């Protein structure tokens, strides 16, 4: 009897540790945010892999790699699903139920988790059309609701007394009421920066553009829509910052900030080419879409520090550049004299 009690206590302790380490959002410093980001990245990579499989030149020579990644993703999602069932009695949402695990099993998020992995297991026993199986893999996208829905509820509760503009400001800028939804928004922008830049690079490969030229055009249009919306939100809400309180001068000052200029340059080539293509050949502007990578500076503390240092030492750097220019001209003149 004592032995069974010890086993039960050990199991209870392990279950509590697993829940607190991986799934408890209320404990700071645990692995929950990292685990959440990891599964989110796997979901997004699955969607990218599903799209890449439609391009013969990419897929046919790498079928084994795509299959291995699909199996790896399935293992990650399956382990997550099993662990969530295992720790369900520790989750306050289900702990009060007579059967916490069954209560979790019936919950919407658990159904989404199951649907994300079920088609793969069914295909092992039931003959399924490959196209149907690929389509069912899109259901993994619904797993993102596990991250977004709680963050949205938290954000809504924290900003229930704020105005619409204040809510938007909290969404795009880190504030006391931003919560996890702001982090998700930042991650969303980062993902679109990477997608758009990868699309620009792949556009230079003729064999790829032959198959997915339309898809790349759609991706670019969606990326511009996302970045334009972000830019307009930042300009509209900047007056919530004490530095830019004046409704006009404040917005002009905010628009002249380096980060805002980078945001503008990220979308400007698209609009210039769209509206002025009949007057000038502006296809060369497509290269400048790679400048969207500079948007990532906003999310890197290292680049922020570097920019602050450059801004602070700019007068010295200008003087140094002027002296260097004089020395180069002097060296060129002396070289010319000695040669002749």
C-alpha positions in Angstrom: 0.0 0.0 0.0 2.9 2.3 0.9 4.6 1.5 -2.4 1.4 2.4 -4.4 1.1 5.7 -2.5 4.7 6.5 -3.3 4.1 5.8 -7.0 1.0 8.0 -6.9 2.9 10.9 -5.2 5.7 10.6 -7.7 3.3 10.7 -10.6 1.5 13.7 -9.1 4.8 15.5 -8.6 5.9 14.8 -12.2 2.5 15.9 -13.6 2.7 19.2 -11.7 6.3 19.8 -12.9 5.4 19.1 -16.5 2.3 21.4 -16.3 4.2 24.3 -14.6 7.2 24.0 -16.9 5.5 23.7 -20.3 1.8 24.8 -20.0 1.3 27.2 -17.1 1.1 30.8 -18.5 1.1 32.3 -15.0 4.6 31.3 -14.0 7.3 33.7 -15.2 10.6 32.2 -16.4 9.2 28.8 -17.3 9.4 27.1 -20.7 5.8 27.9 -21.7 6.5 30.9 -23.9 9.3 29.1 -25.6 7.3 25.9 -26.1 4.4 28.0 -27.5 6.7 29.8 -30.0 8.3 26.5 -31.0 4.9 24.9 -31.8 3.8 28.1 -33.6 6.9 28.0 -35.8 6.4 24.3 -36.6 2.7 25.1 -37.6 3.9 27.9 -40.0 6.6 25.8 -41.4 4.0 23.1 -42.1 2.0 25.6 -44.1 5.1 26.7 -46.0 6.0 23.0 -46.7 2.5 22.3 -48.0 2.8 25.2 -50.4 6.3 24.2 -51.5 5.1 20.6 -52.3 3.0 22.1 -55.1 6.2 23.3 -56.9 7.6 20.2 -58.7 11.2 21.6 -59.0 11.3 22.1 -55.2 9.4 19.0 -54.1 10.4 16.2 -56.5 14.1 16.2 -55.6 13.4 16.6 -51.8 10.5 14.2 -51.2 12.4 12.4 -48.4 13.1 15.7 -46.7 9.5 16.8 -46.8 8.3 13.5 -45.5 10.8 13.6 -42.7 9.7 17.0 -41.7 6.0 15.9 -41.8 6.9 13.0 -39.5 8.8 15.2 -37.1 5.9 17.7 -37.0 3.5 14.8 -36.3 5.7 13.7 -33.4 5.8 17.2 -31.9 2.0 17.6 -32.2 1.3 14.1 -30.9 3.6 14.5 -27.9 2.0 17.9 -27.1 -1.5 16.4 -27.3 -0.6 13.4 -25.0 1.1 15.7 -22.5 -1.9 18.1 -22.4 -4.2 15.1 -21.7 -1.7 13.9 -19.0 -1.6 17.3 -17.2 -5.3 18.1 -17.6 -5.9 17.5 -13.8 -3.4 20.4 -13.1 -5.1 22.9 -15.4 -7.5 25.1 -13.4 -9.9 25.1 -16.3 -10.5 21.3 -16.0 -9.3 20.5 -12.5 -12.8 21.0 -11.0 -14.4 18.4 -13.4 -15.2 14.9 -12.3 -13.0 13.6 -15.1 -10.5 16.4 -16.0 -9.0 14.5 -18.9 -12.3 13.7 -20.5 -13.3 17.4 -20.0 -10.1 18.4 -21.8 -10.7 15.8 -24.5 -14.1 17.5 -25.3 -12.7 21.0 -25.2 -12.4 22.9 -28.6 -8.7 23.2 -28.4 -8.3 19.5 -27.7 -10.5 18.7 -30.8 -8.3 21.1 -32.9 -5.1 19.3 -31.6 -6.6 15.9 -32.5 -7.8 17.0 -35.9 -4.2 18.3 -36.6 -2.7 14.8 -36.2 -5.6 12.4 -37.0 -5.4 12.4 -40.8 -1.8 11.1 -40.7 -2.7 8.2 -38.5 -5.9 7.4 -40.5 -3.8 7.3 -43.7 -1.8 4.4 -42.2 -5.0 2.2 -42.0 -7.3 3.8 -44.7 -6.3 4.4 -48.3 -6.5 8.2 -48.8 -6.0 10.4 -51.8 -2.7 12.3 -51.4 -4.5 15.6 -52.3 -7.1 15.1 -49.6 -4.4 14.3 -47.1 -2.5 17.5 -48.0 -5.7 19.5 -47.7 -6.4 18.0 -44.2 -2.9 19.1 -43.1 -4.2 22.7 -43.5 -6.3 22.0 -40.4 -3.0 22.3 -38.4 -3.4 26.0 -38.9 -6.3 26.0 -36.5 -3.8 25.2 -33.7 -2.8 28.8 -33.8 -6.1 29.6 -32.1 -4.7 28.1 -28.9 -2.2 30.9 -28.8 -4.3 33.8 -30.3 -7.6 33.3 -28.4 -6.3 33.5 -24.8 -4.0 36.4 -25.7 -7.0 38.3 -27.3 -9.1 37.7 -24.2 -6.3 38.9 -21.9 -5.8 42.0 -24.1 -9.5 42.7 -24.2 -9.8 42.5 -20.4 -6.7 44.7 -19.9 -7.9 47.4 -22.3 -11.7 47.4 -21.5 -11.6 51.0 -20.3 -9.3 52.3 -23.1 -10.4 54.1 -26.3 -10.1 52.5 -29.7 -6.9 54.4 -30.5 -5.4 53.5 -27.1 -6.1 49.8 -27.8 -4.4 50.1 -31.2 -1.4 51.8 -29.6 -1.1 49.0 -27.0 -1.3 46.5 -29.8 1.6 47.8 -31.9 3.7 49.2 -29.0 4.8 47.6 -25.7 2.7 49.1 -22.9 1.5 47.9 -19.5 -1.7 46.7 -21.2 -0.2 45.1 -24.3 0.1 41.6 -23.0 0.9 38.6 -25.2 -1.2 39.9 -28.1 1.5 42.6 -28.8 4.1 39.8 -28.9 1.9 37.9 -31.4 1.5 41.0 -33.5 5.3 41.5 -33.6 5.8 37.9 -34.5 3.2 38.2 -37.2 5.0 41.1 -38.8 8.4 39.3 -38.5 6.9 36.3 -40.3 5.6 38.4 -43.1 8.9 40.2 -43.5 10.6 36.9 -43.9 8.0 35.5 -46.3 8.1 38.6 -48.5 11.9 38.7 -48.6 12.1 35.0 -49.4 9.5 35.5 -52.2 11.6 38.4 -53.6 14.7 36.2 -53.7 12.9 33.2 -55.3 11.4 35.5 -58.0 14.9 35.7 -59.5 14.8 31.9 -60.2 13.2 31.4 -63.6 12.2 27.8 -63.0 10.4 28.7 -59.7 8.7 31.8 -61.0 7.3 29.7 -64.0 5.2 27.6 -61.6 4.3 30.1 -58.9 4.5 33.6 -60.4 0.8 34.3 -59.5 1.3 33.1 -56.0 4.3 35.4 -55.5 2.3 38.4 -56.8 -0.4 37.5 -54.3 2.1 37.2 -51.5 3.6 40.6 -52.4 0.2 42.3 -52.5 -0.8 40.7 -49.1 2.6 41.7 -47.6 2.1 45.3 -48.7 -1.4 45.3 -47.3 -0.1 44.1 -43.9 2.9 46.5 -43.8 0.7 49.4 -45.0 -1.9 48.7 -42.3 0.9 48.5 -39.7 2.3 51.9 -40.9 -1.0 53.7 -40.8 -1.8 52.3 -37.4 1.6 53.5 -36.0 1.1 57.0 -37.5 -2.5 57.2 -36.3 -1.7 56.1 -32.7 1.6 57.8 -32.2 -0.1 60.8 -30.5 -0.6 58.5 -27.5 3.1 58.8 -27.0 3.9 61.9 -24.9 6.7 62.8 -27.5 4.2 63.1 -30.3 1.1 64.5 -28.6 0.2 67.2 -31.2 -2.3 65.8 -33.7 -0.3 67.1 -36.7 3.2 68.0 -35.7 3.4 64.9 -33.6 2.5 62.7 -36.5 4.9 64.5 -38.8 7.7 64.0 -36.2 6.8 60.3 -35.8 6.8 59.9 -39.6 10.4 61.3 -39.8 11.7 58.8 -37.3 14.1 56.2 -38.8 11.8 53.2 -38.0 8.9 55.0 -39.7 10.9 55.8 -42.8 12.0 52.2 -43.0 8.3 51.2 -42.8 7.5 53.6 -45.6 10.3 52.4 -47.8 9.1 48.8 -47.3 5.8 49.6 -49.1 6.7 52.6 -51.4 8.2 50.6 -54.3 5.0 48.6 -54.7 2.8 51.8 -54.9 5.2 53.7 -57.2 5.4 50.7 -59.6 1.6 50.3 -59.5 0.7 53.9 -60.2 3.6 55.1 -62.4 4.5 52.0 -64.4 2.8 53.6 -67.5 5.1 56.6 -67.3 8.5 55.0 -66.3 10.0 51.6 -66.3 10.2 51.1 -62.5 10.9 47.4 -62.4 14.3 48.1 -60.8 12.4 49.3 -57.7 11.5 45.6 -57.0 15.1 45.1 -55.7 14.3 47.7 -52.9 11.7 45.3 -51.5 14.7 43.6 -49.9 14.9 46.6 -47.6 11.9 45.1 -45.7 14.6 43.2 -43.8 15.4 46.5 -42.1 12.0 46.4 -40.5 13.5 43.7 -38.2 15.6 46.4 -36.6 12.6 47.3 -34.5 12.6 43.9 -32.9 16.3 43.6 -32.2 17.8 45.2 -29.1 21.3 45.0 -30.6 20.4 47.0 -33.7 18.5 49.5 -31.6 21.7 50.0 -29.5 23.8 50.3 -32.6 21.5 52.9 -34.1 21.5 54.9 -30.9 25.3 55.0 -30.8 25.4 56.0 -34.5 22.9 58.8 -33.9 24.8 60.1 -30.9 28.2 60.0 -32.7 26.9 61.2 -36.0 28.7 64.7 -35.9 32.0 62.9 -35.2 31.3 60.4 -38.0 30.5 63.2 -40.5 33.8 64.9 -39.6 35.7 61.6 -40.0 34.0 61.0 -43.4 35.0 64.5 -44.5 38.6 64.0 -43.5 38.7 60.6 -45.1 37.4 62.1 -48.4 40.1 64.8 -48.3 42.8 62.2 -47.8 41.5 60.1 -50.6 41.4 63.1 -53.0 45.0 64.0 -51.8 46.2 60.5 -52.4 44.6 60.4 -55.9 46.2 63.7 -56.8 49.7 62.6 -55.6 49.3 59.4 -57.5 48.4 61.3 -60.7 51.4 63.6 -60.2 53.9 60.8 -59.6 52.6 58.8 -62.6 53.0 61.8 -64.9 
